[in-house]
Amino acid sequence: MALMPLTSCGQSSLSISTPLIYSKVTAKNNWSPPTAVNRQNQFDGTAIGSGVNLGYSFQPKLIIKDKHFFVNIGAGYFKQRFNLQRPFDYNTPLYPVYFTDYYVYQCWLWSAGITYNLLLNNKYLLSGDLLYNQLFSFQQEYTPYTSANRPTQVNNHNIDFAKTITLSLGVQRKLGKQFTLGLDLLLPYTRWRNDRIFKDDPATFSHPNFSLGTSVSIAYHLKKKNQS
């Protein structure tokens, strides 16, 4: 039996996606005096971001006339983990300095952007997205280096944590009459707010040295009003 034509270029849709982003990162040493012997000026590591996003894609007819372009809005949860060993202000009076093994920011996010869809055939659809994301951290976890044998320090501060602009390129495959399964390549530009627990200035931001990600999504394409 032949598949029904994939008509999602002209339809609004609801989607759920699971992004995964890998980054290389560098952090400054704010603890050792500049004159310290064998001072390490910076700390190098990696970062992994993962989460789940809910999105709605639609065409406001007063603004967009081309059937290939859509407006996207969304919200979700994102976990940003830094695999970076660096000194931080651990909450104890026993020793002045502990190093992290890793630290994590639990975040809510919202997003908005533009999508371009192009039908290839009855089964496949190419898509490109330009999205702005803003992340708000509601919980921060700092795990001391394993040799310290100390519990993870958990803070519950509200932090305007990060802003990203992400270009994504992907392909969607038709599943049944109204569902598509998508796979995207993510190219993010990210600003993370610096954290005072590392003696950073929270009014400043840091950037990854390199970031690349992927995302898997499933979308439900709403029926047009003139569809039966």
TILOKE-696825 format. One record per residue (C-alpha): residue number from 1; x, y, z. Coordinates in Angstrom, 1 decimal, decimal comma. Example, Ala and Ser with C-alpha at 12.3 -4.5 7.8 and 13.67 -1.06 7.14 Angstrom:
<nodes>
<node><n>1</n><x>12,3</x><y>-4,5</y><z>7,8</z></node>
<node><n>2</n><x>13,7</x><y>-1,1</y><z>7,1</z></node>
</nodes>
This chain:
<nodes>
<node><n>1</n><x>0,0</x><y>0,0</y><z>0,0</z></node>
<node><n>2</n><x>1,4</x><y>3,4</y><z>-1,0</z></node>
<node><n>3</n><x>2,0</x><y>6,0</y><z>1,7</z></node>
<node><n>4</n><x>-0,2</x><y>9,1</y><z>1,9</z></node>
<node><n>5</n><x>1,6</x><y>12,2</y><z>0,7</z></node>
<node><n>6</n><x>3,7</x><y>14,0</y><z>3,4</z></node>
<node><n>7</n><x>2,0</x><y>17,4</y><z>3,6</z></node>
<node><n>8</n><x>3,7</x><y>18,8</y><z>6,7</z></node>
<node><n>9</n><x>5,1</x><y>21,8</y><z>4,8</z></node>
<node><n>10</n><x>1,6</x><y>23,4</y><z>5,2</z></node>
<node><n>11</n><x>0,6</x><y>22,1</y><z>8,6</z></node>
<node><n>12</n><x>1,1</x><y>23,2</y><z>12,2</z></node>
<node><n>13</n><x>2,7</x><y>20,6</y><z>14,5</z></node>
<node><n>14</n><x>3,3</x><y>19,7</y><z>18,1</z></node>
<node><n>15</n><x>6,7</x><y>18,1</y><z>18,8</z></node>
<node><n>16</n><x>8,9</x><y>16,6</y><z>21,6</z></node>
<node><n>17</n><x>12,7</x><y>16,6</y><z>21,1</z></node>
<node><n>18</n><x>15,7</x><y>15,3</y><z>23,1</z></node>
<node><n>19</n><x>18,8</x><y>17,4</y><z>22,4</z></node>
<node><n>20</n><x>22,3</x><y>16,3</y><z>23,4</z></node>
<node><n>21</n><x>25,2</x><y>18,8</y><z>23,1</z></node>
<node><n>22</n><x>28,9</x><y>18,2</y><z>23,6</z></node>
<node><n>23</n><x>31,3</x><y>21,1</y><z>24,4</z></node>
<node><n>24</n><x>34,9</x><y>21,7</y><z>25,1</z></node>
<node><n>25</n><x>35,4</x><y>24,3</y><z>27,9</z></node>
<node><n>26</n><x>38,0</x><y>26,3</y><z>29,7</z></node>
<node><n>27</n><x>37,8</x><y>28,0</y><z>33,1</z></node>
<node><n>28</n><x>40,1</x><y>30,6</y><z>34,7</z></node>
<node><n>29</n><x>42,0</x><y>30,0</y><z>37,9</z></node>
<node><n>30</n><x>40,7</x><y>32,6</y><z>40,3</z></node>
<node><n>31</n><x>42,1</x><y>31,0</y><z>43,5</z></node>
<node><n>32</n><x>45,9</x><y>30,7</y><z>43,2</z></node>
<node><n>33</n><x>48,0</x><y>33,9</y><z>43,6</z></node>
<node><n>34</n><x>49,6</x><y>35,1</y><z>40,4</z></node>
<node><n>35</n><x>53,0</x><y>34,6</y><z>42,0</z></node>
<node><n>36</n><x>52,3</x><y>31,0</y><z>43,1</z></node>
<node><n>37</n><x>54,8</x><y>28,4</y><z>42,1</z></node>
<node><n>38</n><x>53,6</x><y>26,0</y><z>39,3</z></node>
<node><n>39</n><x>50,4</x><y>28,0</y><z>39,0</z></node>
<node><n>40</n><x>47,8</x><y>26,6</y><z>36,7</z></node>
<node><n>41</n><x>46,3</x><y>29,5</y><z>34,8</z></node>
<node><n>42</n><x>43,2</x><y>27,7</y><z>33,5</z></node>
<node><n>43</n><x>41,3</x><y>24,4</y><z>33,8</z></node>
<node><n>44</n><x>40,3</x><y>22,4</y><z>30,7</z></node>
<node><n>45</n><x>37,4</x><y>20,0</y><z>30,5</z></node>
<node><n>46</n><x>34,2</x><y>19,1</y><z>28,7</z></node>
<node><n>47</n><x>30,5</x><y>19,8</y><z>29,1</z></node>
<node><n>48</n><x>27,4</x><y>17,7</y><z>28,3</z></node>
<node><n>49</n><x>24,0</x><y>19,3</y><z>27,9</z></node>
<node><n>50</n><x>20,8</x><y>17,2</y><z>27,6</z></node>
<node><n>51</n><x>17,1</x><y>17,7</y><z>28,0</z></node>
<node><n>52</n><x>13,6</x><y>17,4</y><z>26,7</z></node>
<node><n>53</n><x>11,7</x><y>20,2</y><z>24,8</z></node>
<node><n>54</n><x>8,1</x><y>20,6</y><z>23,9</z></node>
<node><n>55</n><x>7,4</x><y>22,7</y><z>20,8</z></node>
<node><n>56</n><x>4,6</x><y>24,2</y><z>18,7</z></node>
<node><n>57</n><x>5,2</x><y>25,1</y><z>15,1</z></node>
<node><n>58</n><x>2,7</x><y>27,3</y><z>13,2</z></node>
<node><n>59</n><x>2,2</x><y>29,9</y><z>10,5</z></node>
<node><n>60</n><x>0,9</x><y>33,3</y><z>11,5</z></node>
<node><n>61</n><x>-0,8</x><y>34,2</y><z>8,2</z></node>
<node><n>62</n><x>-0,5</x><y>38,0</y><z>8,8</z></node>
<node><n>63</n><x>3,3</x><y>37,6</y><z>8,9</z></node>
<node><n>64</n><x>4,3</x><y>34,6</y><z>6,9</z></node>
<node><n>65</n><x>3,0</x><y>34,0</y><z>3,4</z></node>
<node><n>66</n><x>5,5</x><y>31,3</y><z>2,3</z></node>
<node><n>67</n><x>4,2</x><y>27,8</y><z>3,1</z></node>
<node><n>68</n><x>7,8</x><y>26,6</y><z>3,8</z></node>
<node><n>69</n><x>8,4</x><y>29,0</y><z>6,8</z></node>
<node><n>70</n><x>7,1</x><y>28,5</y><z>10,3</z></node>
<node><n>71</n><x>7,4</x><y>30,2</y><z>13,7</z></node>
<node><n>72</n><x>8,5</x><y>27,9</y><z>16,6</z></node>
<node><n>73</n><x>7,9</x><y>28,4</y><z>20,3</z></node>
<node><n>74</n><x>8,7</x><y>25,9</y><z>23,0</z></node>
<node><n>75</n><x>9,6</x><y>25,2</y><z>26,6</z></node>
<node><n>76</n><x>11,3</x><y>22,4</y><z>28,4</z></node>
<node><n>77</n><x>13,9</x><y>21,1</y><z>30,8</z></node>
<node><n>78</n><x>17,7</x><y>21,1</y><z>30,3</z></node>
<node><n>79</n><x>20,6</x><y>19,7</y><z>32,4</z></node>
<node><n>80</n><x>24,0</x><y>21,2</y><z>31,8</z></node>
<node><n>81</n><x>26,9</x><y>19,2</y><z>33,3</z></node>
<node><n>82</n><x>30,5</x><y>20,4</y><z>33,4</z></node>
<node><n>83</n><x>33,2</x><y>17,7</y><z>33,7</z></node>
<node><n>84</n><x>35,8</x><y>20,2</y><z>35,0</z></node>
<node><n>85</n><x>38,1</x><y>19,9</y><z>38,0</z></node>
<node><n>86</n><x>38,4</x><y>23,4</y><z>39,5</z></node>
<node><n>87</n><x>38,5</x><y>24,9</y><z>43,0</z></node>
<node><n>88</n><x>35,2</x><y>26,1</y><z>44,4</z></node>
<node><n>89</n><x>33,7</x><y>27,5</y><z>47,7</z></node>
<node><n>90</n><x>32,7</x><y>24,2</y><z>49,4</z></node>
<node><n>91</n><x>30,4</x><y>24,8</y><z>52,4</z></node>
<node><n>92</n><x>32,7</x><y>23,6</y><z>55,2</z></node>
<node><n>93</n><x>34,9</x><y>25,3</y><z>57,8</z></node>
<node><n>94</n><x>37,5</x><y>22,5</y><z>57,8</z></node>
<node><n>95</n><x>39,5</x><y>23,2</y><z>54,6</z></node>
<node><n>96</n><x>39,8</x><y>26,4</y><z>52,6</z></node>
<node><n>97</n><x>39,7</x><y>24,8</y><z>49,1</z></node>
<node><n>98</n><x>38,0</x><y>21,9</y><z>47,5</z></node>
<node><n>99</n><x>38,1</x><y>20,9</y><z>43,8</z></node>
<node><n>100</n><x>35,0</x><y>19,8</y><z>41,9</z></node>
<node><n>101</n><x>34,9</x><y>16,5</y><z>40,1</z></node>
<node><n>102</n><x>31,9</x><y>17,8</y><z>38,1</z></node>
<node><n>103</n><x>29,1</x><y>20,3</y><z>38,6</z></node>
<node><n>104</n><x>25,6</x><y>20,5</y><z>37,2</z></node>
<node><n>105</n><x>22,9</x><y>23,1</y><z>36,5</z></node>
<node><n>106</n><x>19,3</x><y>22,0</y><z>36,4</z></node>
<node><n>107</n><x>17,3</x><y>24,4</y><z>34,2</z></node>
<node><n>108</n><x>14,0</x><y>25,3</y><z>32,7</z></node>
<node><n>109</n><x>14,1</x><y>26,8</y><z>29,3</z></node>
<node><n>110</n><x>12,0</x><y>28,6</y><z>26,7</z></node>
<node><n>111</n><x>12,7</x><y>29,0</y><z>23,0</z></node>
<node><n>112</n><x>11,5</x><y>30,9</y><z>19,9</z></node>
<node><n>113</n><x>12,6</x><y>30,9</y><z>16,3</z></node>
<node><n>114</n><x>12,0</x><y>30,2</y><z>12,7</z></node>
<node><n>115</n><x>11,9</x><y>26,9</y><z>10,7</z></node>
<node><n>116</n><x>12,2</x><y>26,2</y><z>7,0</z></node>
<node><n>117</n><x>10,7</x><y>23,0</y><z>5,7</z></node>
<node><n>118</n><x>11,3</x><y>21,4</y><z>2,3</z></node>
<node><n>119</n><x>9,5</x><y>18,3</y><z>1,1</z></node>
<node><n>120</n><x>11,8</x><y>15,8</y><z>-0,7</z></node>
<node><n>121</n><x>9,2</x><y>13,1</y><z>-1,5</z></node>
<node><n>122</n><x>6,2</x><y>11,3</y><z>0,2</z></node>
<node><n>123</n><x>8,5</x><y>10,0</y><z>2,9</z></node>
<node><n>124</n><x>11,1</x><y>12,6</y><z>3,7</z></node>
<node><n>125</n><x>11,3</x><y>16,3</y><z>4,7</z></node>
<node><n>126</n><x>14,4</x><y>18,5</y><z>5,1</z></node>
<node><n>127</n><x>14,2</x><y>21,2</y><z>7,8</z></node>
<node><n>128</n><x>16,4</x><y>24,0</y><z>9,1</z></node>
<node><n>129</n><x>15,8</x><y>25,9</y><z>12,3</z></node>
<node><n>130</n><x>17,2</x><y>29,1</y><z>13,9</z></node>
<node><n>131</n><x>16,3</x><y>29,2</y><z>17,5</z></node>
<node><n>132</n><x>16,9</x><y>31,5</y><z>20,5</z></node>
<node><n>133</n><x>16,9</x><y>29,7</y><z>23,9</z></node>
<node><n>134</n><x>17,1</x><y>31,1</y><z>27,4</z></node>
<node><n>135</n><x>17,9</x><y>28,9</y><z>30,4</z></node>
<node><n>136</n><x>17,0</x><y>29,6</y><z>34,0</z></node>
<node><n>137</n><x>18,7</x><y>27,4</y><z>36,6</z></node>
<node><n>138</n><x>16,6</x><y>26,4</y><z>39,6</z></node>
<node><n>139</n><x>19,2</x><y>24,0</y><z>41,2</z></node>
<node><n>140</n><x>23,0</x><y>23,8</y><z>41,2</z></node>
<node><n>141</n><x>25,0</x><y>20,7</y><z>42,2</z></node>
<node><n>142</n><x>28,8</x><y>20,7</y><z>42,9</z></node>
<node><n>143</n><x>30,5</x><y>17,4</y><z>43,5</z></node>
<node><n>144</n><x>33,9</x><y>17,4</y><z>45,1</z></node>
<node><n>145</n><x>36,8</x><y>15,6</y><z>43,6</z></node>
<node><n>146</n><x>36,5</x><y>11,9</y><z>44,4</z></node>
<node><n>147</n><x>39,5</x><y>11,8</y><z>46,7</z></node>
<node><n>148</n><x>37,8</x><y>14,4</y><z>49,0</z></node>
<node><n>149</n><x>35,1</x><y>11,9</y><z>50,0</z></node>
<node><n>150</n><x>32,6</x><y>14,7</y><z>50,6</z></node>
<node><n>151</n><x>28,9</x><y>14,8</y><z>49,6</z></node>
<node><n>152</n><x>27,6</x><y>16,9</y><z>46,7</z></node>
<node><n>153</n><x>26,8</x><y>20,4</y><z>47,6</z></node>
<node><n>154</n><x>23,3</x><y>21,4</y><z>46,4</z></node>
<node><n>155</n><x>22,3</x><y>25,0</y><z>46,0</z></node>
<node><n>156</n><x>18,8</x><y>26,2</y><z>45,1</z></node>
<node><n>157</n><x>19,4</x><y>29,6</y><z>43,7</z></node>
<node><n>158</n><x>17,4</x><y>31,1</y><z>40,8</z></node>
<node><n>159</n><x>20,0</x><y>32,0</y><z>38,1</z></node>
<node><n>160</n><x>19,5</x><y>33,5</y><z>34,6</z></node>
<node><n>161</n><x>22,0</x><y>30,9</y><z>33,5</z></node>
<node><n>162</n><x>22,4</x><y>30,8</y><z>29,8</z></node>
<node><n>163</n><x>21,4</x><y>32,1</y><z>26,4</z></node>
<node><n>164</n><x>22,0</x><y>30,2</y><z>23,1</z></node>
<node><n>165</n><x>21,4</x><y>30,7</y><z>19,4</z></node>
<node><n>166</n><x>21,2</x><y>27,4</y><z>17,7</z></node>
<node><n>167</n><x>21,2</x><y>26,5</y><z>14,0</z></node>
<node><n>168</n><x>19,9</x><y>23,0</y><z>13,4</z></node>
<node><n>169</n><x>19,8</x><y>21,1</y><z>10,1</z></node>
<node><n>170</n><x>17,9</x><y>17,8</y><z>9,9</z></node>
<node><n>171</n><x>15,6</x><y>15,3</y><z>8,1</z></node>
<node><n>172</n><x>12,2</x><y>14,0</y><z>9,1</z></node>
<node><n>173</n><x>10,7</x><y>10,7</y><z>8,0</z></node>
<node><n>174</n><x>6,9</x><y>10,0</y><z>7,8</z></node>
<node><n>175</n><x>5,4</x><y>7,6</y><z>10,3</z></node>
<node><n>176</n><x>1,8</x><y>6,9</y><z>9,5</z></node>
<node><n>177</n><x>-0,5</x><y>9,7</y><z>8,4</z></node>
<node><n>178</n><x>0,4</x><y>12,5</y><z>10,7</z></node>
<node><n>179</n><x>3,6</x><y>11,7</y><z>12,6</z></node>
<node><n>180</n><x>7,2</x><y>12,3</y><z>11,6</z></node>
<node><n>181</n><x>10,5</x><y>11,1</y><z>13,2</z></node>
<node><n>182</n><x>13,3</x><y>13,6</y><z>13,0</z></node>
<node><n>183</n><x>17,1</x><y>13,7</y><z>13,4</z></node>
<node><n>184</n><x>18,9</x><y>17,0</y><z>13,6</z></node>
<node><n>185</n><x>22,5</x><y>18,3</y><z>13,7</z></node>
<node><n>186</n><x>22,8</x><y>21,2</y><z>16,2</z></node>
<node><n>187</n><x>25,3</x><y>24,1</y><z>15,9</z></node>
<node><n>188</n><x>24,9</x><y>26,2</y><z>19,1</z></node>
<node><n>189</n><x>26,4</x><y>29,5</y><z>20,1</z></node>
<node><n>190</n><x>26,2</x><y>29,7</y><z>23,9</z></node>
<node><n>191</n><x>26,8</x><y>32,2</y><z>26,7</z></node>
<node><n>192</n><x>26,9</x><y>30,8</y><z>30,2</z></node>
<node><n>193</n><x>26,7</x><y>33,1</y><z>33,2</z></node>
<node><n>194</n><x>29,7</x><y>32,9</y><z>35,4</z></node>
<node><n>195</n><x>29,2</x><y>31,5</y><z>38,9</z></node>
<node><n>196</n><x>30,3</x><y>33,3</y><z>42,1</z></node>
<node><n>197</n><x>31,0</x><y>29,9</y><z>43,8</z></node>
<node><n>198</n><x>34,2</x><y>29,8</y><z>41,6</z></node>
<node><n>199</n><x>35,1</x><y>33,4</y><z>42,5</z></node>
<node><n>200</n><x>33,8</x><y>34,5</y><z>39,1</z></node>
<node><n>201</n><x>32,0</x><y>37,7</y><z>38,5</z></node>
<node><n>202</n><x>28,3</x><y>36,7</y><z>37,9</z></node>
<node><n>203</n><x>27,8</x><y>39,8</y><z>35,8</z></node>
<node><n>204</n><x>30,1</x><y>38,2</y><z>33,1</z></node>
<node><n>205</n><x>29,7</x><y>35,3</y><z>30,8</z></node>
<node><n>206</n><x>31,8</x><y>32,5</y><z>29,4</z></node>
<node><n>207</n><x>31,7</x><y>30,6</y><z>26,1</z></node>
<node><n>208</n><x>32,6</x><y>27,0</y><z>25,1</z></node>
<node><n>209</n><x>35,6</x><y>26,6</y><z>22,9</z></node>
<node><n>210</n><x>33,7</x><y>24,2</y><z>20,7</z></node>
<node><n>211</n><x>30,1</x><y>22,8</y><z>20,7</z></node>
<node><n>212</n><x>28,3</x><y>20,3</y><z>18,6</z></node>
<node><n>213</n><x>25,0</x><y>18,4</y><z>19,2</z></node>
<node><n>214</n><x>22,3</x><y>16,3</y><z>17,9</z></node>
<node><n>215</n><x>18,6</x><y>15,9</y><z>18,6</z></node>
<node><n>216</n><x>15,9</x><y>13,3</y><z>18,0</z></node>
<node><n>217</n><x>12,3</x><y>14,4</y><z>17,8</z></node>
<node><n>218</n><x>8,8</x><y>13,2</y><z>17,0</z></node>
<node><n>219</n><x>6,2</x><y>15,5</y><z>15,7</z></node>
<node><n>220</n><x>2,4</x><y>15,3</y><z>15,3</z></node>
<node><n>221</n><x>1,2</x><y>17,3</y><z>12,3</z></node>
<node><n>222</n><x>-2,2</x><y>18,9</y><z>12,9</z></node>
<node><n>223</n><x>-4,9</x><y>18,4</y><z>10,3</z></node>
<node><n>224</n><x>-5,7</x><y>21,4</y><z>8,1</z></node>
<node><n>225</n><x>-9,2</x><y>22,8</y><z>8,5</z></node>
<node><n>226</n><x>-10,0</x><y>21,8</y><z>4,9</z></node>
<node><n>227</n><x>-8,8</x><y>18,2</y><z>5,6</z></node>
<node><n>228</n><x>-11,4</x><y>15,5</y><z>6,4</z></node>
</nodes>
